[in-house]
């Protein structure tokens, strides 16, 4: 069969619908009663956050295509309009499932644990109502800004993702028909003229629920509950009449708007990329309204006003049976005093391949170091930069930064290094979505400290994770390199599973220098020693390695590919995998999120098996293992098998060549392929199902790695203690 045969639309799933399937797998964790209750709240919160971003970026992009009358079909044969239609159907049902989970499962389960979340202010007792009203007067009222809409006050900007309360108002009148205490209103009407005949005698007003106040407010408990909460919007609704004293509030309902937040940056036209991105970030608040969430039962007149003013279509309106924006559950899941309702907190361990007491550079000189986060601590990566900043023998530090934490110790070390007179070059990727503002702040701080800051490359995102330390030693200049699969973010390193490699391999060091020369200038090396770099070389490298396995299979030799990644949606890579499968190559894939590949197609993908692992940690590492006729090759890197990673980003794939470390990475991959508790298996019909446990050993890969890391750390401590123990001398002594 020719390569084009494997590119038939019926051989692929749509990318967006596959992503929604992933969010459904997370929702499944929220519904799983074997998981501690507060962790189930966390998973439901994640589904809401994920769906928000999906709409702001993916749905927004599809709507832009439809507006531009772009009708090119995707790899699954769907036009943008068709994709939006299918997404609408799935997301409406998905949100119904979210709130069924919230109302029918989680709220009753919380009540059994003595925790009540009131669904409406009418459920307050007299004592609770008094508390709520006092809280409104003292804490909430001073912060609110009610906004009426009339001929002189146009419909206000409703900010993206903000929670608001809309109201229909009617002016109070006395028995004689005059306005009661409405002197300001009378003055306004006198100046501007009375309403025209037939005009509505009601007004629309809106107030934003302040994001700076707690969304969930604890109130005095009654009826045997230990803790009772009410939503902030319910407190405002109960007291909304205090904001419009001369009006009768006919109705009030919460609503929430989602806007197009996909930045459009003309990089070639921008004189200053940093300033252009700052300008575009502000425009996010004005983007097209693409989703409107309203409370179920909303007044029809109020909804009509919102629909008209926001220019939103009926299909993009979601009627919610519960509190809008479930992301508040993340904070609630961390409530104190309920440790028994959470997975026990895990402390990352000292890495297996490092001794905390010895010099880090000396250990890297002695042997390559493999890091496995969050099972092993991220501290060695932080210390790598920190020690380099202080080391008088270090001449230069070069690093790429995509997403960093709000109080990044790595940023502080880079700034300190520049102040210590070292040459510091940092590529800060300003186009990292939703981290643009944060990265602009860091870029300016680094510049002020004397670092040479690069703002990425025109038309490309720099997504690679690499740090180069150049050190003067007795035998000359030596390069130390850290390469990773995840961001230099000490916060997410506790939540995301990632791999890293510390090495002073000469060939990799030369390649690392070439990478930074390419990023800071336009210098491309004639050849790469060990690294494969996107967007020019990585796709071909992957294709060649898949083709090599295909050729071995055709020759009757053992051939297999085992790989782990976040997403798989590149049509050409999938076609290569289909061709390999048809030739007899056994392919085992761990794909956390999007997977456009179909399994079980007769004669095409019968030898391909795909699983997705959803657990306490977000699976984020990328590992690629090729049998290579017994000469096994193992790679890790920053790239998924997606067009954007292979063609539109700077990505790095690096080999693991030390035989001991190679076997360790293979072990990590194999354990994930044996997971029977958290793995969801992709079925030929596109659904995902948990592993049938009949005849199978129960194994959760994430639990396995936690326990393994603890055992390794304990063994390391014993060895270190033994090194510090001095045995007394025995035998005769001279007098």
N, C-alpha and C positions, 0 to 999 in steps of 0.2 A: 504494500500500500504506500502511496506517496504521502509526503508530509502534509499536503493540503487536505488529504482525506481525513486527517485527525483534527482538522479545524472546522468541522461542521458545527453549526450553532446548537444542534441537538446534543452535542457532546459536552456542553458547558452549562453551568448554573449562572444566573445573573448575580453580579457582584453584590448589589444592594440587598437583594433578597437573602443572599447567603449571610450577609452581615446581620440582618434581622434574626436569622436563625441562631446566630451566636448569642444575641441578646436574649433570645428565648432560653438558651442553655443556662445563662446566668439567672434568669427568672426561675428556672427549675431548682436552683440552689435555694432561692427564697422560699420555695414551696416544699423543700425537703425537710420533713419533721425530725430527721435524725441529726440535723445540724442545730447547734445551740441557737436559741431564739433571737438574741441580739445580733448574731451574725447573719441570720436570715433578713433582719431589717437592713443590714449593710448591703446585702446582695440586691434587695429591691431598690435601694437608693442608687446603686450602680446602674441598674437597668434604666432608671429615669435620667441619670446624667448622660449615659451613653446615647439615649434616644434624642436628647437635646442636641448633642453635638452632631449626631447623624442628620438631623433636620437642618441645622445651621450651615452645614458644609455640603453633604451629599445631596439632600433634597433641594437645597438652594441652587446647587450647580445644575441639577436637572431642570429646574424651573428656568434658569438662565438660558439653557439650551432651547427649551420650548419657546421662550420669548423671542429668541433669535431664529426661530423656525429651522433649527438644526435637527434633522431627522435621521442621522446616521445610526445604524443599529449597533448594539454592543456585541460581544462575542457570543452571547446567548440568543442573538437575533431580535432583541427588543429595542424599540425606539425610546427616546427620552420620555415621550408622552405615555407610552405603554408602561414604562417603568414606574412613572408617577402614579398611574392608575393602580398598579399592583401593590406598590408601597402603601398607598392610601388604605387599601383593603386590609393589608396585614397589620399596619400600625394601629388602626382603629380596634381591631380584635386584640392586638397585643396590649393596648392600654386598658381594655376591658379586663383582660386577664390579670394585669398588674393590680387593678383595684379590687378584683375578686379575691386575689391573694391578700391584699391589705385588709379588706373588710371582713372576709369570711374566715381567714386563717390567722393572720398576725394579731389583729386587734383582740379577738377572743383569747388567743394564747397569752397575750400580755395581761389581760384581765385575770387569768388564772394565776399569774405571778404577782398579782396585787398592783398592777400598773394600768391606769386608765388614761386614755386619750379621748377627751370629749369631742364628739363629732359636730356639736352645735351649741351655741351659747344658751339655747333654751333648756339644755340639760343641766345648767348650773343650779345648785341649791341657793337659798337666800344668802347664806354666809359666803359662799363662793362668788356669787354675783356681786356682793359688796366689795370683796377683795379685788375682783376683776375691774370694777368701775373705778376704784381708787388707783389701781395700777394704770389704767388708761389716763386718768387725770394727771398723775405725777410723772409717768415715764413715756407715754405714747403721744398724748395730745400735743405737747410742745414741739414734737418732731414732724407732725403731719402738715402737709400742704394741700388742702382741698382745691380742686380746679374745676370751675364751672365752665360750660361751653355755651356761648351765645354769639351774636353777630360781631361783637368786639373782641371776644376771646375765642380764638379758633381751637379746634380739637388739639390737645397738647401732644407732644412727643411721648409715646408710651415706650419706655426703654426696653431693649431686648432682654428677655428672660425675667423682667421684673414682675412682681406680683402686685396686682392692683384691685381696687374695689370700685365698680361702677354703680351709679345710683340714678334713679329717675326721681326728680323732685317736683313738688307742686307748692306754689307760694301759699302760705297761710293767709287767711282773710278774716276780718272781724264780721260780726253779724250784719253791719251796715255795708259790708263789701269792701271796706278800705283795707289796705295792707296793714297787718299787725306789726308794728315796730319795723316796717320795711322802708325806713327813710332813705337808705342808700339806694335801694331798688327803685323807689319813686323818683329820686334824683336822676338815676340812670335812664329811666323811661322818658322822663321829661326832656332830657337832653337829646336822646336818640330817637324819640318818637315811639308811639305805641305799636304793639304787634299788629300785623296785618290781619284782616278778617280771615278766619279759618285756620290761623296759625295755632300750633299746639300751645296749651297753657301749662305745659310741663317742661322742665329743663333736664339736661344731662349733666352730671358731674362725676368726677373721678378723683381718687386719692391713691397714691402709691403706698403700699405696705413697706415701711422702712426696712431696708436690708441690714441696717446697722444695729437693729434690735433683735433679740432672740426670737426665732420663728415659733418655737415651742415654749410656752410659759408654764412653769410649775405653779399650781394653786393649792390651797389647803385641801387635804384629802378627807373623804367621808365614806360611809358605807363599807368600811373594812378594807379600803384600798390603802396601800403604803405610799403610793405616789399618784398624783393626778395632774394631767397636763391639758392645756387648751391652746389652740392655734392662735397666733397673733391676729390673723385676719378676722377671726371670730370675735375677738375683743373689740376690734375697730368696728365691725358690723353692728355689734350690740350698742355701741356708743356713737354711731355715725350721725345721729340727729344733733349731737353737740357741735358738729362741724358746720351745720346748716340751720342755724337757730330760727330763721324766719321762714323755713320751708318744712313742709311735710315730706318725709322720705317715703315714697311710695314703694320702693324696692331697692335692695342693694345686694349685689352678687360679686364674688371675686372672679377675676379673669387674668389671663397671662398670655403674652404675645411672644412668639419666636420669630426672629428676623434673619434675613440672609446675612451671615457673618463671614462669608468667603471673600477674603481680600482680593482685589484686582489691582495688581501693582505693575505699572509699566516701567520695568527696571531699566530698559534701554533709554527711556525718556527722562528718568529721574536724575536730577543733578546731585542729589544727596539721598541715598537709599534710606538712611536712618530717619531723616525728616519726612520722607514720603510715606514710610510705614507708620510713623506717628500720626500722620494726617489720615491715613486709611483706617487706623484703629478707631478713631473718633467717629468715622462714618458708619462703623458697624451698628451704632445705635439707630441710624436712619435707614438701614437696609429694608428691603421689601418684607412685609409681614407674610410669613409662609405657614404659620400655624397659630391658631387661636384656641386656647383651652379655657373653657367656662364651666362653672358649676352646673351639674345636672339640675333641670327645673328652672333655669334662668328665665327671667321675664322676657317675653317675646319682643316687647318694645325696646328694652335695653339691648338685647342681642342684635336687633335691627340696626341700632345706632352704631354699635361696635363693628358690625359687618360692613356697613357703609363707609365709616370713617377709616377703617383699617384696610379697606379694599380687599377683603378676604373672601375666598370662595367657600361655598357650603361644605365641600369635601375636605377642606382644611380646618374645619371647626370640630373640636373634640369636647363632648359633653361628659364631664368627669363626676363620678359618684364617690366623692371623697375630697380630701385636701389637695389642691393643685400643687404640683411640683413636689414629688416625693423625695427629693434629694435631702430634705430635712432629716430623714431617717438615719443618715450617716452620723450626724452628731448625736442623735438619740441612742444609736447603737453603742456609743461609748459611755453611757451613763455609769456613774460610780456606784459601787455597792452590789453589783450583780455579776460578779466574776463567774458564778456557776452557770450563767446564761451566755457565756462567751467561750470561744476556743481559747485555751490557755495561751497567754502571751509568750511568744518565742523570742529568745535572745540569740542573735547571730553569733556563731562560734569563731574561735581563732582558726584560720585556714590550716588545712592539713599539711600544706607544703611550706609553711613559714614558721619560724621560731620568733616569738615576739621579743625575745631578749637580745637577739643578734642584729647587727646592722643590716638594713634592708638591701642596700646596694651590694653588700658582700654576698648576701644570700642569692640575689639574682645572678651575680657573677658565677656562683657555684652551680646553679641549676635554674631552669625555667620554673615559674610559679603559676599554677593553675588556681583560679578563684571561682567559687560557685556561690553566688548570692541568691537569696538572702540567708541561705543556710550558714554561709560563712560571712563574717563581717566585711563591710566595705572599707573599714579603717585602713587596710594596706594601700588602697588607691589614694585615699586622702593623705596618708603619710608619705606616699611616693612623691607627691607634689610638695608637701610641707617640708620634708627633709631636703628635697632638691633646692627649695627656696633658701634654706639656711646653710647648706653645704658650701663652704668656700671654694671647693673644687668644681662645682657645677658652673658651667659657662652660659648655658641657654636652656630654656624650657619652652616647648611649643605644644599647644593643645587645641583641640576642637571642642566647642561647647554647643550643645543643641538645647537641652533643658537642664537647668540647675535649680537647686532649692533656694528658698527665699533668704536663708542665712548661710550661704554656701561657704564652708571652710576652704574649699578649693579656690574660690575667687579670692578669698583673703590671702591665701598662700601665694597666688600668682601676683597679686599686688605687692606683697612683701618682697617677693623675688625681684621685681622691677626696682623697688626702692633700695634693694641691696646691690643694685648695679648689674644684675644679670640681664641678658637679652631675653625678653619674654614676648613671644608671639602667640596671640590667641585669636582663633577664628570663632566669632560669636555668630551663630546662625540667627539672624533677625527674623527670618521667615518661618520659624518653628511655630506652627499654628497654636493660637491662644496663649503662647508664651512670648509673643512679640514685645509687649510692653515691659515685661520682666527683663528680657534680654537687652533691651535698649538701656535700661538702668545699669545693668552689669557692664555693658560695653563702655558706657561713659565713665564709670568708676575705674575700670581697668585703664582707660586712656589717661585719666587724671593721675593714676599711679605711675605712669610712664611705660605701660605696655604698648606694644604694637598690635593694634586691633584691626582685624579684617572682618568685613561684614558679609561673608559668604561670596558666592560667585553669581554673576548675572545669569538668570534663567535656571539656576540649579540650587537645590538645597544641599548643604553639607551635613549629612546625617551620620557620617563615620565617627567612631569613637576611638581616638588615638591621642596619646601623650608621648612626647619625645623629650628626654633629658640628655643633654650633652655634657659629659663630665671629663675633666682632665685628670688622668691617672699616671702612675709611674711609667707604664708601657705605652703611653700615648692617649689619644682621645678615644673615649668609649661612649657608645650610645645605648641608653636604656629606654625601653619602649613598653608602654602599656597599651594593649588593644582589647576592646571589649564589645559585647553585644548590646549593652545598655548605656544609658546616659550617665554623665558625671553628676549624679544627683544623689546626695547622701540620704535624702528622705525616701525617694521611691526605691532606693536600693534595699530598703527593709521590706518592701511590698512586692517587687518584681523579681522573677527568677531570671538571672543573667549569668553569663560566663565572662571571665577575663583572663588575660595572659600577660604576665610580666616577664620580659626577656631582655637579654643583651646580645642576642644572636646578631652577628655582624651583618648578614645579608638582610635581615629584617630591619636593622638599624639604617642601612643604606636606603632601603625602600621608604622608610618613615621620613627620612630627609627629603627624598624625592616627592613624597606626598605634600609636604609643607611648601616645598619650592613651587609645586604645581598650584597650590592654593594661593600663595602670596604673589606669585608672578604668573608666567605662562609657560613655565618650563616643564616639558614632558620627558620622562626618561626614555631612552631607546628601548630598554627592556626592564621588566620587573623581576627581581630575584625570587621573591617568595609571595608577595602580596598580589591580589587581583583587585583592581580598582574600577568602580563604576564612575561615570557612565560609558566609558570607552572599551573597557576590557572584560568586565565581569560577566556580562551575558554570554559572550563567546566561551569563557572558561567553564561556566556551568553546562552549556550546551555540549562542549567537547567531552566533559566527564560523563554526562548522561549517554552520549553517543558511544563512548568507550565501553560502558557496561552493556549497551545494546550489542556491540560487536562481539563481546565475549560470550553473550548468551547465544547469539547466532552460531558461534563456533562450538557450541555445546559445553561451554565452561560455566562454572558457577558465577552468577552475577547478581548483585543486589545493591540497592540504594536505601539508606535509612536517613531521614532528614526531619528536622524540627524547625518550625518557623511560625510567625504570627499569621501570615496570610499567603494564599496561593491563588493568584488570579491572572498570571501572565499567560496568554494564549499560546505563545510559541514554546514556552517551557512546558506547559501542560501537554502540548502536542508531542514534544520530545519524550515525555514520560509515557504517553500512550504508545508511542512507537517502541519504546523499551519494553513496556509491559507485554505488548503483542509478540515481542521477540523472546519473551520468557524471563525478563529481569523481574526479580521479586522486589517490590517497592513498598516500604513501610513509612508512613508519614504521620507526624504529629503536627497538626495545624490548628492553632488556637481559635482563630476567628474566621475570616472569609476563606472559603474554598470553592472555587469555580469548577474544579475537577469532579467528574462523575466516576464513581466506582461501579464495578460489576457490569460494564458494557461488554457484551460477548465479543471476544476476539480483539478487544481494545484495552480494557482496563480491569480485566479479571485478576491480574496479578498486583493490583494496587489496593492498599488498605489505608484508610485515613481515620485518625482519631483526634478528638479535641479534648483537652484537659482543662476543666474549670474547677479551681479550688480556692484555698485561702489566699494564695499568692497568685498574682497575674503572671502567666507564662509568657516570657518575653525573649528568651534566648534563641539564637539561630545556630543550629548545628547541622553539618552535612557530612555524611559518612558514605564513602564509595568503596566497594570491595576490591576493585582493581586487580582481579585475578590473584587475590591473596596478598598483594602489596597494598595493604589498606591505607587509604588516605582519609584524614579527618580535618575538617575545616570549621571555623566559627566566624561569625561576622555580624555586621550591622544591617544586612539587607535581607528582605523577604523576597519571595519570587513574585514580584509585582512589577508592572511596567514602570511605575514611578521610581522604584528602587534601582532598577537595572538601567533605566534610560534618562532619568531626570534628577538624579541625586548623586552626590559624591559618597560612595560606600566603599568599605574595605572588607575583603574576605582574607582571613589569615589561616595558615596551616598550624596544626598541632603536631610537631614532629618528634618530640621526646617520647620514646616508646611507652614509658610508664604513664605519662600524662595522656597520651593517646588512648590507652586502654581505660583510663579513668573516664574520659569523655564518652567512650563507647559504652561503658558501664552506666553512665548517667542516662544516655539515650535508651539503652535497653530496659532500664527500670521503668521509664516512662511508657515504653511500648508494652510493658507487662501490667500497667495499672488497670485494676479491675473495679475500683470504687469511684474514681472521679473522671474516668475516661468516657467520652461519648463517641460511639462508633458510627461513622457515616454509612448509611444504607444506600442501596442502589436507587431507591425512590427519592433520595435527597433528604430524608429525615435522619435524625441522630438518635441513637438509642444507647442507654447504659449497658455495660457488659452483662451478659447472662452469667450469673455466678455459679450455676450448676457445674460441678466438677472443677471449679476454678478456685485458686487461693485468693483470699481477700488481700489486696495490696493497694495502698494509696501512695503514689510516688512521692508526694510532698511530705507526708508523714515519714516515709522511709528515709528521705534525705535529711530531715530534721534529726532523726535518731542517729543516723550515720555521722552527721557532723558533731553531735554531742559526744559519741563514742571516740571519734578521732581527736577531739579537743581534750578529752579526759586522758587519752593515751599520751598526747603531746605533753600535758602537764606532768604526768608521771615521769616521762623521760627527762623533762627539764629539772624536776625535783631530784632525780637520781644524779644528774650532772652536778648539782649543787651540794650533794651529800659527800662528806669526807669520812672515809673509814679510818678508825684508829689503828696505829701501828701495832703489830703483834711481834712476839719473839723476845729474845733476851736483849737487854740494852747494856752498853758498856758503862762501867762505873768510873 
